[in-house]
Amino acid sequence: MARLLAAVLALMLAACRQEDQAGGNIAAPQRPAAAAALAQCDTKIGVSALAAGRMPLYPASMITAVYCDPATDGDGDLNRGPFVITFTSPAPPSVVHDWLFVRWAKGVRRVVDERGKLTGDYVDGASFELTLAPHGDHQTDGVVSIAGLRVD
């Protein structure tokens, strides 16, 4: 299991370092409102939070930013939410939404579709919210907010 998680982490980090077709680095996304009071954190923290929450991203998605709150963590290891993770997916929002809904419903206690926004919670009381928006032709920008999840 640890090897599988390490392999997934390596692939996701590699995807996050991809360059755009013009040869430059992918621009940092605009900070979502949900992350207004949070600090930008290492991408590995977001990958760990999604893995701990059993929340895979749509295939070939790239995490563009991760925000967390060191003040709520207490011991400085950033393994406790809230987390806000932004990503881009290579498919329209409706396709990404349907794909995530099916898979996330298998890993959490409850998923609710609120007019295209997914919300839900875990047995341990942690909760999440996903919003999606179109980005250019056939791409999606997503924001996942996770509260109360401990990443060990």
N, CA, C and O atoms as a DFTB+ gen file, in Angstrom:
608 C
 N C O
     1  1       0.825      -1.189       0.000
     2  2       0.000       0.000       0.000
     3  2       0.868       1.250       0.000
     4  3       0.585       2.201      -0.729
     5  1       1.927       1.257       0.817
     6  2       2.804       2.425       0.893
     7  2       3.498       2.664      -0.447
     8  3       3.661       3.812      -0.860
     9  1       3.909       1.589      -1.131
    10  2       4.549       1.744      -2.442
    11  2       3.575       2.314      -3.464
    12  3       3.944       3.156      -4.282
    13  1       2.326       1.850      -3.413
    14  2       1.314       2.359      -4.335
    15  2       1.076       3.848      -4.097
    16  3       1.007       4.625      -5.049
    17  1       0.950       4.244      -2.845
    18  2       0.739       5.651      -2.518
    19  2       1.937       6.487      -2.954
    20  3       1.762       7.587      -3.478
    21  1       3.145       5.983      -2.747
    22  2       4.350       6.701      -3.172
    23  2       4.390       6.857      -4.687
    24  3       4.778       7.911      -5.190
    25  1       3.992       5.818      -5.417
    26  2       3.977       5.893      -6.879
    27  2       2.950       6.903      -7.368
    28  3       3.225       7.684      -8.279
    29  1       1.770       6.886      -6.766
    30  2       0.730       7.843      -7.143
    31  2       1.196       9.262      -6.841
    32  3       1.000      10.166      -7.652
    33  1       1.805       9.458      -5.690
    34  2       2.320      10.767      -5.307
    35  2       3.362      11.250      -6.316
    36  3       3.329      12.409      -6.730
    37  1       4.277      10.383      -6.709
    38  2       5.306      10.760      -7.672
    39  2       4.706      11.160      -9.016
    40  3       5.134      12.144      -9.619
    41  1       3.717      10.401      -9.488
    42  2       3.079      10.732     -10.760
    43  2       2.341      12.056     -10.692
    44  3       2.408      12.855     -11.626
    45  1       1.635      12.298      -9.591
    46  2       0.892      13.543      -9.464
    47  2       1.835      14.735      -9.360
    48  3       1.560      15.788      -9.936
    49  1       2.943      14.590      -8.635
    50  2       3.907      15.681      -8.539
    51  2       4.555      15.950      -9.886
    52  3       4.786      17.107     -10.237
    53  1       4.851      14.905     -10.646
    54  2       5.421      15.091     -11.984
    55  2       4.451      15.841     -12.880
    56  3       4.857      16.723     -13.638
    57  1       3.185      15.500     -12.800
    58  2       2.174      16.184     -13.611
    59  2       2.078      17.646     -13.221
    60  3       1.843      18.501     -14.075
    61  1       2.254      17.941     -11.958
    62  2       2.161      19.332     -11.501
    63  2       3.325      20.168     -12.003
    64  3       3.228      21.395     -12.042
    65  1       4.422      19.533     -12.388
    66  2       5.595      20.260     -12.860
    67  2       5.645      20.390     -14.370
    68  3       6.612      20.925     -14.913
    69  1       4.623      19.912     -15.053
    70  2       4.602      20.002     -16.507
    71  2       4.664      21.442     -16.954
    72  3       4.269      22.352     -16.224
    73  1       5.161      21.641     -18.155
    74  2       5.204      22.978     -18.727
    75  2       4.146      23.094     -19.797
    76  3       3.732      22.101     -20.393
    77  1       3.705      24.341     -20.039
    78  2       2.717      24.534     -21.079
    79  2       3.377      24.401     -22.447
    80  3       4.598      24.273     -22.534
    81  1       2.593      24.428     -23.503
    82  2       3.104      24.199     -24.843
    83  2       4.087      25.269     -25.292
    84  3       4.914      24.999     -26.164
    85  1       4.030      26.462     -24.735
    86  2       4.952      27.524     -25.110
    87  2       6.291      27.380     -24.397
    88  3       7.208      28.159     -24.656
    89  1       6.423      26.410     -23.514
    90  2       7.684      26.147     -22.840
    91  2       7.820      26.817     -21.486
    92  3       8.832      26.625     -20.811
    93  1       6.851      27.583     -21.076
    94  2       6.924      28.250     -19.772
    95  2       6.219      27.448     -18.705
    96  3       5.497      26.496     -19.001
    97  1       6.432      27.836     -17.466
    98  2       5.747      27.143     -16.380
    99  2       4.272      27.499     -16.387
   100  3       3.890      28.588     -16.815
   101  1       3.454      26.592     -15.917
   102  2       2.023      26.844     -15.811
   103  2       1.808      27.933     -14.772
   104  3       2.372      27.874     -13.679
   105  1       1.007      28.911     -15.103
   106  2       0.774      30.039     -14.206
   107  2       0.037      29.597     -12.952
   108  3      -0.816      28.711     -12.991
   109  1       0.384      30.233     -11.840
   110  2      -0.309      29.936     -10.589
   111  2      -1.752      30.415     -10.696
   112  3      -2.002      31.498     -11.226
   113  1      -2.699      29.631     -10.204
   114  2      -4.102      30.034     -10.300
   115  2      -4.417      31.160      -9.336
   116  3      -3.677      31.414      -8.386
   117  1      -5.513      31.821      -9.593
   118  2      -5.981      32.842      -8.670
   119  2      -6.443      32.153      -7.392
   120  3      -7.078      31.100      -7.442
   121  1      -6.125      32.746      -6.255
   122  2      -6.476      32.155      -4.955
   123  2      -7.999      32.100      -4.807
   124  3      -8.675      33.119      -4.947
   125  1      -8.544      30.893      -4.520
   126  2      -9.993      30.796      -4.328
   127  2     -10.420      31.459      -3.017
   128  3      -9.633      31.561      -2.075
   129  1     -11.662      31.903      -2.972
   130  2     -12.183      32.566      -1.776
   131  2     -12.065      31.680      -0.545
   132  3     -11.813      32.175       0.553
   133  1     -12.244      30.371      -0.719
   134  2     -12.171      29.443       0.416
   135  2     -10.785      29.417       1.045
   136  3     -10.632      28.977       2.185
   137  1      -9.768      29.885       0.311
   138  2      -8.393      29.854       0.811
   139  2      -7.899      31.228       1.240
   140  3      -6.702      31.404       1.468
   141  1      -8.787      32.196       1.352
   142  2      -8.392      33.583       1.638
   143  2      -7.518      33.708       2.886
   144  3      -6.568      34.492       2.890
   145  1      -7.814      32.964       3.927
   146  2      -7.073      33.094       5.182
   147  2      -6.022      31.997       5.363
   148  3      -5.473      31.844       6.454
   149  1      -5.740      31.238       4.310
   150  2      -4.820      30.115       4.431
   151  2      -3.487      30.417       3.748
   152  3      -3.407      31.298       2.892
   153  1      -2.450      29.687       4.129
   154  2      -1.125      29.828       3.529
   155  2      -0.965      28.820       2.393
   156  3      -1.530      27.727       2.440
   157  1      -0.189      29.197       1.369
   158  2       0.077      28.232       0.305
   159  2       1.039      27.190       0.846
   160  3       2.021      27.525       1.508
   161  1       0.755      25.925       0.565
   162  2       1.534      24.817       1.098
   163  2       2.086      23.959      -0.026
   164  3       1.721      24.136      -1.189
   165  1       2.954      23.043       0.319
   166  2       3.547      22.127      -0.634
   167  2       2.469      21.241      -1.257
   168  3       1.530      20.824      -0.579
   169  1       2.609      20.961      -2.533
   170  2       1.652      20.124      -3.262
   171  2       1.506      18.747      -2.620
   172  3       0.427      18.157      -2.667
   173  1       2.575      18.230      -2.024
   174  2       2.517      16.896      -1.399
   175  2       1.444      16.823      -0.320
   176  3       0.837      15.772      -0.113
   177  1       1.212      17.938       0.368
   178  2       0.191      17.959       1.420
   179  2      -1.189      17.750       0.814
   180  3      -2.003      17.013       1.370
   181  1      -1.463      18.391      -0.318
   182  2      -2.745      18.211      -0.995
   183  2      -2.937      16.806      -1.509
   184  3      -4.030      16.246      -1.415
   185  1      -1.871      16.227      -2.057
   186  2      -1.932      14.851      -2.541
   187  2      -2.236      13.915      -1.380
   188  3      -3.053      13.003      -1.505
   189  1      -1.574      14.145      -0.247
   190  2      -1.812      13.315       0.944
   191  2      -3.233      13.468       1.458
   192  3      -3.856      12.489       1.870
   193  1      -3.749      14.697       1.437
   194  2      -5.118      14.929       1.913
   195  2      -6.132      14.213       1.027
   196  3      -7.075      13.598       1.525
   197  1      -5.938      14.296      -0.283
   198  2      -6.858      13.600      -1.194
   199  2      -6.764      12.086      -1.011
   200  3      -7.781      11.393      -1.024
   201  1      -5.545      11.576      -0.842
   202  2      -5.373      10.128      -0.642
   203  2      -5.998       9.687       0.676
   204  3      -6.665       8.654       0.736
   205  1      -5.782      10.474       1.740
   206  2      -6.356      10.120       3.045
   207  2      -7.877      10.150       2.992
   208  3      -8.546       9.364       3.663
   209  1      -8.414      11.055       2.195
   210  2      -9.860      11.167       2.062
   211  2     -10.448      10.221       1.033
   212  3     -11.655      10.240       0.793
   213  1      -9.608       9.389       0.418
   214  2     -10.042       8.448      -0.631
   215  2     -10.802       9.202      -1.726
   216  3     -11.903       8.821      -2.123
   217  1     -10.170      10.297      -2.203
   218  2     -10.792      11.169      -3.192
   219  2      -9.865      11.306      -4.405
   220  3      -9.113      12.278      -4.483
   221  1      -9.895      10.368      -5.345
   222  2      -9.030      10.497      -6.519
   223  2      -9.489      11.653      -7.406
   224  3     -10.670      11.998      -7.436
   225  1      -8.539      12.242      -8.123
   226  2      -8.889      13.268      -9.099
   227  2      -9.114      12.624     -10.458
   228  3      -8.669      11.504     -10.708
   229  1      -9.806      13.339     -11.330
   230  2     -10.046      12.889     -12.699
   231  2      -8.694      12.585     -13.359
   232  3      -7.719      13.290     -13.100
   233  1      -8.616      11.537     -14.217
   234  2      -7.341      11.181     -14.857
   235  2      -6.693      12.370     -15.572
   236  3      -7.371      13.160     -16.229
   237  1      -5.390      12.479     -15.432
   238  2      -4.549      13.513     -16.039
   239  2      -4.814      14.906     -15.467
   240  3      -4.393      15.901     -16.057
   241  1      -5.496      14.989     -14.340
   242  2      -5.675      16.280     -13.674
   243  2      -4.347      16.723     -13.079
   244  3      -3.495      15.898     -12.748
   245  1      -4.181      18.025     -12.948
   246  2      -2.973      18.578     -12.346
   247  2      -3.352      19.457     -11.169
   248  3      -4.165      20.371     -11.307
   249  1      -2.766      19.182     -10.011
   250  2      -2.959      20.055      -8.857
   251  2      -2.196      21.342      -9.146
   252  3      -1.009      21.310      -9.470
   253  1      -2.889      22.479      -9.026
   254  2      -2.260      23.759      -9.330
   255  2      -1.843      24.525      -8.080
   256  3      -0.924      25.343      -8.137
   257  1      -2.500      24.276      -6.956
   258  2      -2.115      24.929      -5.702
   259  2      -2.754      24.193      -4.530
   260  3      -3.799      23.557      -4.667
   261  1      -2.107      24.296      -3.383
   262  2      -2.622      23.716      -2.144
   263  2      -2.482      24.779      -1.055
   264  3      -1.439      25.416      -0.916
   265  1      -3.542      24.949      -0.300
   266  2      -3.539      25.916       0.803
   267  2      -3.895      25.169       2.082
   268  3      -4.725      24.260       2.073
   269  1      -3.253      25.565       3.186
   270  2      -3.551      24.951       4.478
   271  2      -3.352      26.002       5.561
   272  3      -2.898      27.112       5.282
   273  1      -3.688      25.655       6.783
   274  2      -3.607      26.603       7.889
   275  2      -2.678      26.062       8.967
   276  3      -3.096      25.261       9.803
   277  1      -1.404      26.501       8.952
   278  2      -0.467      26.021       9.971
   279  2      -0.926      26.348      11.390
   280  3      -0.560      25.636      12.325
   281  1      -1.706      27.395      11.574
   282  2      -2.145      27.790      12.916
   283  2      -3.076      26.762      13.545
   284  3      -3.056      26.590      14.764
   285  1      -3.888      26.078      12.753
   286  2      -4.815      25.105      13.324
   287  2      -4.164      23.758      13.565
   288  3      -4.744      22.895      14.224
   289  1      -2.967      23.571      13.037
   290  2      -2.312      22.278      13.144
   291  2      -1.713      22.049      14.526
   292  3      -1.764      20.931      15.041
   293  1      -1.161      23.061      15.119
   294  2      -0.626      22.933      16.472
   295  2       0.811      22.480      16.540
   296  3       1.612      23.099      17.240
   297  1       1.174      21.399      15.822
   298  2       2.529      20.880      15.935
   299  2       3.389      21.151      14.704
   300  3       4.531      20.696      14.636
   301  1       2.857      21.880      13.737
   302  2       3.652      22.314      12.589
   303  2       3.869      21.298      11.489
   304  3       4.561      21.607      10.519
   305  1       3.308      20.093      11.591
   306  2       3.545      19.109      10.530
   307  2       2.492      19.153       9.426
   308  3       2.549      18.359       8.486
   309  1       1.545      20.059       9.527
   310  2       0.541      20.321       8.489
   311  2      -0.242      19.083       8.079
   312  3      -0.511      18.882       6.895
   313  1      -0.605      18.265       9.035
   314  2      -1.348      17.051       8.720
   315  2      -2.824      17.141       9.112
   316  3      -3.531      16.132       9.132
   317  1      -3.276      18.337       9.418
   318  2      -4.656      18.542       9.823
   319  2      -5.247      19.677       8.991
   320  3      -4.567      20.668       8.728
   321  1      -6.485      19.543       8.581
   322  2      -7.111      20.577       7.753
   323  2      -7.325      21.858       8.518
   324  3      -6.974      21.938       9.695
   325  1      -7.882      22.850       7.888
   326  2      -8.516      22.766       6.570
   327  2      -7.494      22.773       5.436
   328  3      -6.400      23.324       5.560
   329  1      -7.881      22.150       4.335
   330  2      -7.086      22.140       3.119
   331  2      -7.958      22.677       1.985
   332  3      -9.152      22.383       1.926
   333  1      -7.369      23.455       1.094
   334  2      -8.032      23.857      -0.135
   335  2      -7.080      23.483      -1.265
   336  3      -5.927      23.914      -1.290
   337  1      -7.575      22.682      -2.190
   338  2      -6.754      22.156      -3.281
   339  2      -7.373      22.595      -4.595
   340  3      -8.549      22.330      -4.848
   341  1      -6.590      23.267      -5.438
   342  2      -7.075      23.658      -6.756
   343  2      -6.440      22.753      -7.793
   344  3      -5.292      22.332      -7.651
   345  1      -7.202      22.460      -8.837
   346  2      -6.684      21.572      -9.886
   347  2      -7.328      21.913     -11.219
   348  3      -8.354      22.591     -11.279
   349  1      -6.701      21.426     -12.290
   350  2      -7.225      21.561     -13.644
   351  2      -7.372      20.155     -14.217
   352  3      -6.482      19.320     -14.057
   353  1      -8.481      19.897     -14.877
   354  2      -8.748      18.589     -15.492
   355  2      -8.955      18.770     -16.994
   356  3      -9.481      19.795     -17.428
   357  1      -8.543      17.777     -17.791
   358  2      -8.641      17.865     -19.249
   359  2      -9.976      17.376     -19.807
   360  3     -10.005      16.625     -20.782
   361  1     -11.069      17.796     -19.198
   362  2     -12.401      17.393     -19.658
   363  2     -13.390      18.465     -19.213
   364  3     -13.096      19.228     -18.293
   365  1     -14.560      18.535     -19.856
   366  2     -15.572      19.514     -19.448
   367  2     -16.074      19.254     -18.021
   368  3     -15.999      18.124     -17.539
   369  1     -16.585      20.290     -17.345
   370  2     -17.053      20.136     -15.964
   371  2     -18.065      19.010     -15.763
   372  3     -18.001      18.313     -14.750
   373  1     -18.986      18.814     -16.687
   374  2     -19.994      17.761     -16.492
   375  2     -19.360      16.372     -16.467
   376  3     -19.791      15.508     -15.703
   377  1     -18.350      16.156     -17.289
   378  2     -17.665      14.858     -17.323
   379  2     -16.869      14.647     -16.037
   380  3     -16.924      13.576     -15.432
   381  1     -16.128      15.681     -15.624
   382  2     -15.335      15.595     -14.394
   383  2     -16.257      15.379     -13.188
   384  3     -15.975      14.546     -12.327
   385  1     -17.347      16.127     -13.135
   386  2     -18.316      16.004     -12.039
   387  2     -18.828      14.574     -11.920
   388  3     -18.804      13.994     -10.835
   389  1     -19.292      14.002     -13.030
   390  2     -19.868      12.656     -12.996
   391  2     -18.828      11.618     -12.589
   392  3     -19.125      10.705     -11.820
   393  1     -17.604      11.759     -13.108
   394  2     -16.529      10.816     -12.784
   395  2     -16.201      10.879     -11.293
   396  3     -16.095       9.845     -10.634
   397  1     -16.039      12.106     -10.756
   398  2     -15.712      12.269      -9.336
   399  2     -16.845      11.803      -8.438
   400  3     -16.596      11.171      -7.412
   401  1     -18.085      12.104      -8.806
   402  2     -19.226      11.716      -7.980
   403  2     -19.246      10.205      -7.748
   404  3     -19.419       9.752      -6.616
   405  1     -19.072       9.440      -8.797
   406  2     -19.108       7.974      -8.683
   407  2     -17.973       7.474      -7.796
   408  3     -18.198       6.638      -6.921
   409  1     -16.772       7.968      -8.008
   410  2     -15.622       7.462      -7.249
   411  2     -15.595       7.956      -5.811
   412  3     -15.262       7.196      -4.902
   413  1     -15.940       9.213      -5.595
   414  2     -15.927       9.736      -4.230
   415  2     -17.021       9.099      -3.390
   416  3     -16.855       8.944      -2.181
   417  1     -18.118       8.733      -3.999
   418  2     -19.208       8.096      -3.250
   419  2     -18.759       6.758      -2.659
   420  3     -19.328       6.307      -1.665
   421  1     -17.758       6.125      -3.250
   422  2     -17.243       4.853      -2.733
   423  2     -16.333       5.042      -1.524
   424  3     -16.168       4.114      -0.732
   425  1     -15.736       6.233      -1.364
   426  2     -14.740       6.426      -0.329
   427  2     -15.190       7.215       0.881
   428  3     -14.471       7.282       1.877
   429  1     -16.362       7.812       0.813
   430  2     -16.817       8.649       1.918
   431  2     -18.161       8.159       2.435
   432  3     -18.784       7.280       1.841
   433  1     -18.601       8.735       3.546
   434  2     -19.888       8.314       4.125
   435  2     -21.064       8.819       3.297
   436  3     -22.045       8.103       3.095
   437  1     -20.957      10.062       2.816
   438  2     -22.088      10.663       2.115
   439  2     -21.574      11.672       1.104
   440  3     -20.685      12.465       1.416
   441  1     -22.126      11.651      -0.110
   442  2     -21.858      12.664      -1.137
   443  2     -23.201      13.196      -1.606
   444  3     -24.113      12.426      -1.907
   445  1     -23.318      14.507      -1.664
   446  2     -24.553      15.152      -2.110
   447  2     -24.221      16.035      -3.309
   448  3     -23.265      16.811      -3.277
   449  1     -25.019      15.908      -4.362
   450  2     -24.870      16.747      -5.546
   451  2     -25.806      17.937      -5.392
   452  3     -27.026      17.795      -5.477
   453  1     -25.228      19.105      -5.168
   454  2     -26.014      20.326      -4.985
   455  2     -25.883      21.201      -6.228
   456  3     -25.141      22.184      -6.230
   457  1     -26.611      20.833      -7.286
   458  2     -26.583      21.581      -8.544
   459  2     -25.171      21.728      -9.089
   460  3     -24.739      22.835      -9.411
   461  1     -24.465      20.637      -9.193
   462  2     -23.132      20.655      -9.759
   463  2     -22.016      20.786      -8.749
   464  3     -20.864      20.495      -9.072
   465  1     -22.316      21.213      -7.541
   466  2     -21.327      21.278      -6.471
   467  2     -21.482      20.010      -5.641
   468  3     -22.593      19.660      -5.243
   469  1     -20.378      19.324      -5.378
   470  2     -20.431      18.124      -4.545
   471  2     -20.039      18.488      -3.119
   472  3     -19.034      19.163      -2.899
   473  1     -20.826      18.042      -2.162
   474  2     -20.482      18.191      -0.756
   475  2     -20.626      16.826      -0.106
   476  3     -21.322      15.954      -0.626
   477  1     -19.979      16.647       1.013
   478  2     -20.109      15.373       1.691
   479  2     -19.318      15.331       2.973
   480  3     -18.680      16.305       3.373
   481  1     -19.377      14.172       3.608
   482  2     -18.647      14.004       4.851
   483  2     -18.187      12.562       5.017
   484  3     -18.577      11.657       4.279
   485  1     -17.355      12.403       6.007
   486  2     -16.770      11.115       6.356
   487  2     -17.361      10.647       7.673
   488  3     -17.987      11.425       8.393
   489  1     -17.163       9.390       7.984
   490  2     -17.651       8.829       9.235
   491  2     -17.050       9.566      10.432
   492  3     -17.719       9.729      11.453
   493  1     -15.789      10.017      10.320
   494  2     -15.113      10.674      11.445
   495  2     -15.481      12.143      11.604
   496  3     -14.931      12.819      12.474
   497  1     -16.401      12.656      10.782
   498  2     -16.844      14.036      10.914
   499  2     -16.183      15.017       9.968
   500  3     -16.640      16.156       9.863
   501  1     -15.126      14.622       9.275
   502  2     -14.502      15.505       8.290
   503  2     -15.502      15.757       7.159
   504  3     -16.381      14.934       6.904
   505  1     -15.359      16.898       6.489
   506  2     -16.288      17.230       5.413
   507  2     -15.523      17.815       4.227
   508  3     -14.367      18.219       4.358
   509  1     -16.187      17.855       3.063
   510  2     -15.561      18.430       1.878
   511  2     -16.601      19.122       1.021
   512  3     -17.805      18.899       1.147
   513  1     -16.083      19.978       0.135
   514  2     -16.914      20.658      -0.848
   515  2     -16.090      20.772      -2.127
   516  3     -14.909      21.115      -2.079
   517  1     -16.706      20.489      -3.255
   518  2     -16.047      20.579      -4.563
   519  2     -16.843      21.512      -5.451
   520  3     -18.058      21.369      -5.586
   521  1     -16.158      22.465      -6.055
   522  2     -16.781      23.309      -7.070
   523  2     -15.960      23.184      -8.353
   524  3     -14.736      23.068      -8.312
   525  1     -16.647      23.210      -9.481
   526  2     -16.014      23.087     -10.788
   527  2     -16.441      24.254     -11.666
   528  3     -17.561      24.754     -11.559
   529  1     -15.529      24.682     -12.536
   530  2     -15.831      25.762     -13.475
   531  2     -15.151      25.454     -14.802
   532  3     -14.060      24.885     -14.818
   533  1     -15.784      25.824     -15.920
   534  2     -15.143      25.600     -17.214
   535  2     -13.871      26.433     -17.344
   536  3     -13.777      27.542     -16.818
   537  1     -12.908      25.877     -18.050
   538  2     -11.633      26.562     -18.297
   539  2     -11.277      26.341     -19.767
   540  3     -10.796      25.268     -20.131
   541  1     -11.505      27.327     -20.595
   542  2     -11.210      27.181     -22.017
   543  2     -12.084      26.110     -22.647
   544  3     -13.180      25.816     -22.170
   545  1     -11.576      25.534     -23.726
   546  2     -12.301      24.485     -24.437
   547  2     -12.077      23.127     -23.786
   548  3     -10.953      22.624     -23.756
   549  1     -13.126      22.547     -23.276
   550  2     -13.106      21.172     -22.771
   551  2     -12.124      20.954     -21.624
   552  3     -11.504      19.894     -21.538
   553  1     -11.973      21.940     -20.745
   554  2     -11.164      21.778     -19.546
   555  2     -11.956      22.291     -18.349
   556  3     -12.943      23.011     -18.495
   557  1     -11.497      21.901     -17.161
   558  2     -12.197      22.253     -15.932
   559  2     -11.204      22.722     -14.886
   560  3     -10.134      22.136     -14.726
   561  1     -11.568      23.791     -14.169
   562  2     -10.849      24.196     -12.965
   563  2     -11.679      23.728     -11.783
   564  3     -12.895      23.918     -11.760
   565  1     -11.033      23.123     -10.810
   566  2     -11.742      22.635      -9.639
   567  2     -11.131      23.152      -8.356
   568  3      -9.936      23.443      -8.293
   569  1     -11.964      23.263      -7.331
   570  2     -11.526      23.653      -5.991
   571  2     -12.147      22.661      -5.013
   572  3     -13.369      22.520      -4.955
   573  1     -11.304      21.979      -4.249
   574  2     -11.767      21.062      -3.211
   575  2     -11.396      21.668      -1.869
   576  3     -10.225      21.956      -1.619
   577  1     -12.377      21.862      -1.008
   578  2     -12.141      22.328       0.360
   579  2     -12.422      21.159       1.295
   580  3     -13.489      20.549       1.233
   581  1     -11.465      20.851       2.155
   582  2     -11.596      19.718       3.070
   583  2     -11.394      20.238       4.491
   584  3     -10.395      20.900       4.774
   585  1     -12.325      19.944       5.372
   586  2     -12.239      20.390       6.761
   587  2     -12.296      19.185       7.697
   588  3     -13.063      18.248       7.476
   589  1     -11.473      19.223       8.744
   590  2     -11.547      18.193       9.773
   591  2     -10.862      16.882       9.448
   592  3     -10.987      15.922      10.208
   593  1     -10.137      16.815       8.335
   594  2      -9.470      15.571       7.940
   595  2      -8.047      15.560       8.491
   596  3      -7.311      16.536       8.344
   597  1      -7.671      14.475       9.113
   598  2      -6.294      14.323       9.600
   599  2      -5.532      13.436       8.625
   600  3      -5.981      12.340       8.288
   601  1      -4.384      13.915       8.177
   602  2      -3.542      13.201       7.216
   603  2      -2.367      12.619       7.983
   604  3      -1.511      13.364       8.460
   605  1      -2.313      11.305       8.108
   606  2      -1.198      10.667       8.834
   607  2      -0.257       9.972       7.895
   608  3       0.732       9.385       8.333
